[in-house]
C-alpha cells in the first residue's frame, strides 16, 4: 500500500512541477464553491484540476472555504486533486479550509502565511505536503495529518506558533528539515514507529514541550548527530520492550528514558 501511495506522490509532484513554473500564469477557469467563495482552477490532466492561486490579490479571499470534490466547466466535470504551489499564500483573511477526499497533493507554500487560518481539514487521500506548505500559519491550533501522507517537504509547518498538538502520519519514514521549527506552543510529540530519520532543526524553537514519545522499537537516526533534537531535560518515552535499545543509543541514551 505504501508503494502505491509513493507512486501516486511521485506522479503528482511531477505534474505539479510542470504547472508551477510560472506562478503568474492565469487559471483556466473559475467557479463559486458551496461556501460562497470564487476559486480558480488549472487543468493538470484529463478530467483533473488543481486549485490555482490568488497571487496578485490574496486579500480578496476569506472566511471558511469548502473546496469541492468536482467542478464543472464547459459541460465537462473535473475532479479536484490538488492545491497548486502558493495557491492560498498570504491569504490572511482565510479562517478555515476543508479539503475533499479526491485530493492527493498540497503544493509548496500552498497556505504560506495564512495568519488567520485556524482549521485545516485534510482528506484521508492526501499523499504529499509540499515545502513550507503551512509555514507562518500562526492561528492553527491542532493538526491531524492523514496516515496516507508519505511525502512532506522541508519547513512544512515552520512557525505555526499556535499549534498545540500534531498527529503525524504513520506512513512517513522521516521528519523533514525544519518541519516543526518555531512551533513554540506544542506540548508533546508522538513519533510514529515508521519514522527512521529526523532531519536537522526539525523541532527547533519549542518552548512548551514537556515530553516526547517514540512508538518504534528501533530508535530513529538524527541526521545532525551529535546535535540533539531536543533538550536533555525533556523526558523520552519508549516501548517497554525497546527500553534497552534506546538506552544503548549514543543519542537517545543521553536522555531520561521512560518505559511505556
C-alpha positions in Angstrom: 0.0 0.0 0.0 2.8 2.4 0.8 4.4 1.8 -2.6 1.1 2.7 -4.2 0.9 5.9 -2.3 4.5 6.7 -3.1 4.0 6.2 -6.8 1.0 8.5 -6.7 3.0 11.1 -4.8 5.8 11.0 -7.4 3.3 11.3 -10.3 1.6 14.2 -8.6 4.8 16.0 -7.8 5.9 15.7 -11.5 2.6 17.1 -12.6 2.9 19.9 -10.1 6.4 20.8 -11.2 5.1 21.2 -14.8 2.3 23.5 -13.8 4.1 25.6 -11.1 6.9 27.0 -13.2 5.1 30.3 -13.8 3.0 31.4 -10.9 1.8 34.4 -12.9 0.1 32.1 -15.4 -3.6 32.6 -15.4 -6.1 30.0 -14.3 -8.1 28.1 -16.9 -11.4 28.9 -15.2 -13.1 30.0 -12.0 -16.1 28.7 -10.1 -18.1 29.6 -7.0 -17.8 26.9 -4.3 -20.6 25.8 -1.9 -19.1 28.1 0.8 -19.6 31.1 -1.4 -16.0 32.0 -2.5 -14.7 32.1 -6.0 -11.9 29.6 -6.5 -9.7 29.4 -9.6 -8.6 26.2 -11.2 -5.9 24.9 -13.5 -6.3 21.8 -15.6 -3.4 19.4 -14.9 -4.5 16.2 -16.5 -7.6 14.9 -18.4 -10.5 15.5 -16.1 -8.4 16.8 -13.2 -7.7 20.2 -11.8 -5.7 21.9 -9.1 -7.0 24.9 -7.1 -4.9 27.8 -8.6 -3.7 30.9 -6.9 -4.6 34.3 -5.6 -1.1 35.5 -6.4 -1.9 39.2 -7.0 -4.9 39.8 -4.8 -4.7 37.3 -1.8 -6.6 39.7 0.5 -9.8 39.1 -1.7 -10.3 35.6 -0.3 -11.5 35.0 3.2 -13.7 33.1 5.6 -14.2 29.3 5.8 -13.7 27.5 2.5 -15.2 24.2 1.4 -13.1 23.1 -1.6 -15.4 20.9 -3.8 -14.7 17.4 -5.0 -15.6 18.2 -8.5 -16.2 21.4 -10.6 -17.9 21.7 -14.0 -16.7 23.9 -16.8 -17.8 24.0 -20.5 -20.0 20.9 -20.0 -17.1 18.9 -18.5 -16.7 17.6 -15.0 -13.3 17.9 -13.4 -12.0 16.2 -10.2 -10.2 18.5 -7.8 -7.0 16.5 -7.0 -4.6 19.2 -5.5 -3.7 22.6 -4.4 -1.1 24.3 -6.6 2.1 25.9 -5.3 1.3 29.2 -3.4 -2.4 28.9 -4.3 -3.5 30.4 -0.9 -0.2 32.0 0.1 -0.7 35.3 2.0 -4.5 34.9 2.1 -4.5 36.4 5.6 -8.3 36.5 5.8 -8.9 32.8 5.3 -10.0 31.2 8.6 -10.7 27.6 7.7 -10.4 25.1 4.8 -12.0 21.7 4.3 -10.4 19.7 1.5 -12.2 16.9 -0.3 -11.4 13.2 -0.4 -10.4 13.4 -4.0 -7.2 15.4 -3.2 -3.7 13.9 -3.1 -1.4 16.9 -3.2 -0.7 20.2 -1.4 1.9 22.2 -3.2 4.9 24.2 -1.9 3.8 27.2 0.1 0.1 26.3 -0.6 -1.1 28.0 2.6 2.1 30.0 3.4 1.5 32.9 5.8 -2.3 32.4 6.1 -2.1 34.0 9.5 -5.8 33.7 10.4 -6.1 30.1 9.3 -7.4 28.2 12.4 -8.7 24.9 11.0 -7.4 22.8 8.1 -9.3 19.5 7.5 -7.1 17.3 5.4 -8.5 14.5 3.4 -7.7 10.8 4.1 -6.5 10.6 0.5 -3.7 13.1 1.0 -0.3 11.7 0.0 2.1 14.7 -0.3 2.5 18.0 1.6 4.9 20.5 -0.1 7.8 22.5 1.3 6.7 25.4 3.6 3.1 24.5 2.9 1.8 25.8 6.2 4.7 28.0 7.3 3.6 31.0 9.2 0.0 29.8 9.9 0.2 31.2 13.4 -3.5 30.7 14.2 -3.6 26.9 13.6 -4.4 25.1 16.8 -4.3 21.3 16.1 -3.1 19.5 13.0 -4.2 15.9 12.1 -2.1 14.5 9.3 -3.8 11.7 7.4 -2.0 8.3 7.5 -1.8 8.3 3.7 0.9 11.0 3.7 4.2 9.5 2.7 6.0 12.7 1.5 6.4 16.0 3.2 8.7 18.9 2.3 11.1 20.9 4.5 9.7 23.5 6.8 6.2 22.4 6.1 4.8 23.7 9.5 7.6 26.1 10.5 6.5 28.9 12.8 3.0 27.5 13.3 3.2 29.1 16.8 -0.4 28.4 17.9 -0.4 24.6 17.3 -0.6 22.6 20.4 -0.7 19.1 19.0 0.4 17.4 15.8 -0.8 14.0 14.8 1.9 12.7 12.4 1.2 10.3 9.6 2.1 6.7 10.4 3.3 6.3 6.8 6.0 8.9 6.9 9.5 7.5 7.3 11.2 10.8 8.2 10.7 14.2 9.8 11.8 16.8 7.3 14.3 19.5 8.0 12.9 22.4 10.0 9.4 20.8 9.7 8.2 21.9 13.2 10.7 24.6 13.8 9.3 27.5 15.8 6.2 25.6 16.8 6.5 27.0 20.3 3.2 26.0 21.7 3.5 22.2 21.2 3.4 20.4 24.5 4.2 16.9 23.3 5.2 14.9 20.2 4.3 11.3 19.4 6.8 9.9 16.9 5.3 7.0 14.9 7.1 3.7 14.5 7.5 4.4 10.8 10.0 7.3 11.4 13.6 6.2 10.9 15.2 9.6 10.3 14.9 13.0 11.9 16.5 15.8 9.8 18.2 18.9 11.1 16.3 21.6 13.0 13.1 19.6 12.8 12.0 20.6 16.3 14.0 23.8 16.9 12.3 26.7 18.7 10.0 24.8 21.1 9.1 26.4 24.4 6.2 24.5 25.9 7.4 21.0 25.0 7.1 18.6 28.0 7.7 15.1 26.6 8.3 13.1 23.5 7.1 9.6 22.9 8.7 7.2 20.4 6.4 4.3 19.2 9.1 2.4 17.3 11.3 -0.4 18.5 14.2 0.9 16.5 15.5 4.4 17.6 15.3 7.0 14.7 18.5 8.5 13.5 19.0 12.2 13.9 20.7 13.4 10.7 22.6 16.2 12.6 24.1 13.8 15.1 25.7 14.5 17.5 23.5 17.6 17.8 20.5 16.7 19.9 17.0 17.2 18.5 15.6 18.1 22.0 17.0 19.4 25.2 18.2 16.6 27.5 15.8 17.9 30.2 12.8 16.6 28.1 11.9 13.0 29.1 11.7 10.4 26.3 9.0 7.7 26.5 9.7 4.5 24.5 8.1 1.0 24.2 9.0 -1.1 27.3 10.4 -3.9 25.1 12.8 -1.5 23.5 14.0 0.3 26.6 17.5 -1.2 26.5 17.9 -0.4 22.8 17.2 3.3 23.3 19.4 3.3 26.4 22.3 1.9 24.4 21.8 4.5 21.7 24.5 7.2 21.5 21.9 10.0 21.0 18.8 8.8 22.9 20.9 7.3 25.7 21.7 10.8 26.8 18.1 11.4 27.8 16.0 10.4 30.7 14.2 7.4 29.2 10.9 6.1 30.5 9.3 2.8 29.5 5.7 3.0 28.3 
